[in-house]
Amino acid sequence: MKRRDLLVGAPFALALTSANVRKAYAESGVVKVALLAPLTGFAAAAGHDMVHGWDLYWSGRGNMAGGAKVVTTVYDTAGTPAIGLNQARKAVEQDGAQMILGPYLANVGYAVAPYAESHKVPIFFPTVSADDLSQRKPSPYVLKVAGWSSSLTTHPAGVWAYEQGHRTAMTVGSAYAFGYENCGGFCQTFVEHGGKIVQPQLWAPNGTTDFSSYFSHISSSNPDVVFVCEVGADAVHFMEQWSQFGLKNKVALIANETLTDQSNLRSMPPEVVEGTIGFAHYAEGRDDKITREFVLKYAAANAQLPSYMAAGFFTAASWIAGAIEKVRGNVNDAGDFLAAIRDYRLSDSIFGPERLDQYGCPIENVYIRKVVATTGDAAKYAKTWNVVLKTYPHVSQFWTWKPSDYLKQPVYSDTFQGYSG
């Protein structure tokens, strides 16, 4: 693991409280960033993309913003809540981090967010999409900068599925917060429009390598459509086996954002994934100048097309840099710095227009996307990518409901999926 660290009198720093360590960095003209990422484990590909996206932005401006030197230390969470929390503690209490960026998985985000809030350290989530961190448990210190909420992209998916004529649906989801919330968004709108969710809903533990039992359930239930939420290597195993079992051309499938993310497409033959329809807030094949330029810049630097994690951390870097400029490098005044973050607007970005709502979640585009063969210069770096079929503009995490009404229901879980019966 590569560490980019600047030590300002280490023995002296160790004798100070964590708050004073952060103050010492600020007074020396340094902005100290802790980047939490899963560099090992089943989600390691995503973690490395997060780091590459962040580094690509800062390398282009000499790691400077607002007259301050931005210094990043990367901490490996291994994709687990306990390790992620321990790494956050080390970053803040020993290394004097003035802000935290990451982690990747929702369950790790749920573990780290209360710690950051209790220490009044800003934490930004370009990839952690845990619904409740910007719904029932918002915090002024927790903001989904260049990020999303798990169900934000799947509420429109449920509506679309019904509009396509599907009346029965099964779900296969990762058995943790992200999977529950992602599937819940789909289920609630699908059922509200008249569809039926076939029981049981299927939950696969992280690290699942054999999906044959899940496919047996699907084959015997014969649903009109299957909504799938899988992450990292699990997504690759699912898609390969879906094709091997002959379900690819037999049962309609709707992919969540991570299932056909570029971090997974790299590992799958085109015949396994081409034609797959999904819903996401990012599409690397979007025909937009900002997106095209970023995709090719990232590809040239890393010899592969960027995932949504890379795009998120690159965009978050731009967003955070703008806020650092506004406060002239003084991020130790968390109130002013967080206000600058909240006030930031992107009229366009790699993702499209973005701004934070009052709960700290972006209002942003959701794309219906399709996996197709790459074209043009992108074909040098990947065989397949996601292109946009339709755009839902300015989507809120509350979809079309009033926030006050939506927040009366519990967060989506394995016992609550937004419907009854």
Order of alpha helices (4+ residues) and beta strands (2+ residues): alpha-alpha-beta-alpha-beta-beta-alpha-beta-alpha-beta-beta-alpha-beta-alpha-beta-beta-alpha-beta-alpha-beta-alpha-alpha-beta-alpha-alpha-alpha-beta-beta-beta-alpha
